[in-house]
Structure formats: C-alpha cells, structure tokens
Amino acid sequence: MTLLVRAIVRSADAERHGGDLVAVRDGDIVALASPTTGVPAPDEPSLRAHHAIASRIHDSGPSLPSRFGQVFADEHALAQVIGSRRDELAAELETVGDRVEMSITLSWRTPVAHADEPEPTTGREFLESRAARERERRDAKDAVDRLLGGLRSEHQSARTQICPRDGVAAIVAVLIERNAVRDLREHVSAFARNDDRVSATVHGPLPPYSFVS
C-alpha cells in the first residue's frame, strides 16, 4: 500500500483532520497522506478529489498543500523525506501560515494567435516575429505591474507567469490573508474595468500551491 501525500501540517494541527488520512510524523512536522495502490492517474476525478482534500486541510489551519502525484512506498520512506527537509518545511509553514492563494488570469482583449502565424522564412521575418513577441511580453509585464501596484504588501507575495499561452498576458498568484479576499476581488474588478488592454478573471481562495516547494 503506497501513500499519496495531500499536505504538510504542524504536529499540533494533525489530529483535526480525521481518520481517513495517514499522519506521518517527524518532530513537529506531519505529512498527511491517503493510502493508495500504485501511482494514481492524473485524471479529472483524481485531481478534483486531491484539491478537495487539500482545501479541507488548509481550511482547518496552516498547511503546505502537496501537488498531485507525490507517492511514497510506505511510511518509512515518507518519514525520511520529511526528516531531510524538516527545517525547510517548518520555515515555509511559518511563512505561509493559513493565508490563501488567489489566482488572477489577465487575458488580452485583442489576442494574437501565434500558433496560426507562418514560420519565418527570412532573417527579417524572424527578427520581426521575435520583436513582436518581446513587445507582447513587455506589455504583459506592464499590465502585471499595474495590477499589483494597488495591492501594497501583497506585491511581495506574488508569483507570475508571463504570456503562458496564446491569448493570455499573465497568470498571477497572490498570497493574501483570508480577510483580504473581498478587497482583492474588488481591486481586480476595478482594474479590469479601467484597462483597455486586458480583462481579468479571479479564482480562489485556494490552498497556496504556488508558494510551496
């Protein structure tokens, strides 16, 4: 029977999560895992179930959510990994606490489908294509800076993907206190209403997936 890791919590918080999870301890750090057989497929039902469990854990207190698919052969193997990273995990738990992640997708109002562009056949076409992509990246970074400029301290707890795919200027993950979720939604909504380059979609609150290693 293998173990699929769901989250890392403090020892003092481990008991509140019920008997459906296995608690593997090393000092004051505990990994919460689900018994499983083999490596589960990353299909939609499994991913949704993992997110539901990670969210339930984080709603109950500070945690470091695990990305789906971290499987260990047994409790001993998992305990060894926890022990080797105990100080790092404790520091991350202190930093993240029970704050939540909000994900903001900035989409171009007039997107360019790069996949439909013909391949450059001359040096000039290549340079023009590269210059266009660089302009798009600069514009995307500018949009992110304008968005985050009104978030004050949250700007220091942001992770950004610039131009991750066609039509999307950026995906911004922001780590905030739970009581700041409403203010962030209002800020993003106001930003999008007043920006002629990008629209904005907000997802969350989520466990802080983007802020743990």
N, C-alpha and C positions, 0 to 999 in steps of 0.2 A: 504494500500500500504506500503510494507516494504522497507527498504533501504539496499542495498548491498554495503559495503564500498570498494572503489578502492584504495584510498591513502590518506595520510595526507600531507598537504602543509601549507606554511605560508599564512597568510591572504593577503599579498601584491601580492602573485602569483596566487590567486584563480580565478581571473576573466579571465585569459588567456585560460581556459580550456573549454569554450563553454557552451551552454545551455542544453546539453544532460545529464549533471551531476548536482546533487543537492549539494549545498555547505552549510554545517552545521558548524557554527562558535562558537568559544568560545575564546574571546580575539583575539590574533594574530595567533591562530591555527584554521585550517579549515579541516574538513573531506569532501572529495569528494566521493559521492555515487551515485549509479544508482537505480532508482525506480524499484521495482520488486514485484512479488506476491509470498509469501511463501519463502521457502528456496530452491534455485536452486540446481539441481542435479550436482554433480562434474563430469560431463561427459566431453569428449574431446572438443566439441564445446564451452561449457561454460568456461572451463579452458583456452582455446585459446583466447576467447573474453576478459576474465579478464586480461590475460597477455598483450594483445594488448592495452587495456585501461591504465593499469598501466605503460606500456612502454611509451605510448604517453604522459602521465602526467610527467614522470621523464625526458623525452627528452626536456620538456619545462622548467624545473627548478628543484630545490631541492624538494625531496618528500620522504615520507616513504611509500613504497608500502604495501598494505594490502594483506595478504594471502587470498585465495579464501574462501568464505563461512562466512564471518563476516557480519551477518544480524541483523538489529535492527528494532524494531517495528515501530518507527517513528522518526522524527527529534528530539523530546524532549529526547527520550531515548539515541540517539546517542550523543546529546549535553552533557548529564550528564556524559557519559563516557569520552568524550574529556576533560570536565572540571576537572574530577578527576585525569587525567593524563597529564594536560596541561604542567606543568614544565618538566616532563619526556620527553614528545613528542618534546618540544622545544629544549631540550638538544640533543636529537637524531637527529633532523633536522640539528642542528649546526654541529654535528659530521659527519654525512653522507654527507650533502651538496648535490651537484649534481654528486658526484662520482658514478661509476658504479661497478657492480659485474661481475667478470669473474669466471666461474666455470671450474675447471680442474679435469678430471677423470683420475686417474692413474690405469691402468689395468695390471694385471700380464701377462707377456709374456708366462709363463707356468703355467696356472691356476690349482688350485686344487678344484675339485667339492666336497665340504664337504657333500652336500646332498646325494651323492652316497656312502659315507663311511658307512660301517656297524656299528651298535651301539656296543660300547664296552661291552664285556661280562665278563671281569675280571678286577680286580683293576689295573693290569699292563697296560692293553689296555686303560683303562680310563686315566691313568696318561700320557701315550704316546700320546694319542689324544689331551689332554689338552696342553701338552708341544709343540706339533706341531702347535697348534693354537696360542700359545703365541709367538712362533718364527715368525709366519706369521705376527702377529701384530707388533712385533719389527722391522721386515724388512719393513713393510709398513710405520711405523713412521720414519724410517731412510730415506726412499725414499722421504717422505714429507719434512723432514729437508733439504735434499739435494736440492730439488726443490725450497723451499722458501729461502734457503741461498743466492741465487743470486738475490733476489728481494728487498733487502735492506729494506727500511721503510715499504714496503707493508707486510712484515712478521708480523708486529704488527696489521694488519687489515685482518687476515685470520681466517676462520672457517673450521675445518677439521672433516670429518667422516672417521674413520679408519675401514677398512675391512667391509664396509656396506653390502656387499653381495658377494656370490661366484664369483671369478674371478676379483674382484675389490679391489685393495690395498687401495685406498683412494679417496674421493671426497673432493676437496679443493676449497672453495670460497674465493676469494681475492677482496678486495675493493680498487679500484685504481682511479686515475684521468683519465678522458676521453682521454687525450692526451698521456696516457701511455699504451693504449690498444695494439698498434702495437708492442711496445717493449716487452710487456708480452708475446704476441703470439710467437715472435721470440725466447725469452728465453725458453719457454716451448718446442718449436720445437727442439732447440739445446739440451736441457736436454734429451728429449726422444731419439734423435739420438745417444746419447753417453751413454745411460743406458741400460744394458743388462737384467735388471730385470722387468722393467715396460715400457709400452707405455703410451702416454698421448694424451687426446682429450680436446680441449678447446671449451667452449660455452660462448657466450656473444658478446657484452656487454648486461647486464640485469639490471633491477631495483634491488636495493640492498636488496632482500628478506631475505638473511641470516643474515643481520646486523641490523634488527629492531625487537623489541619485541612486 
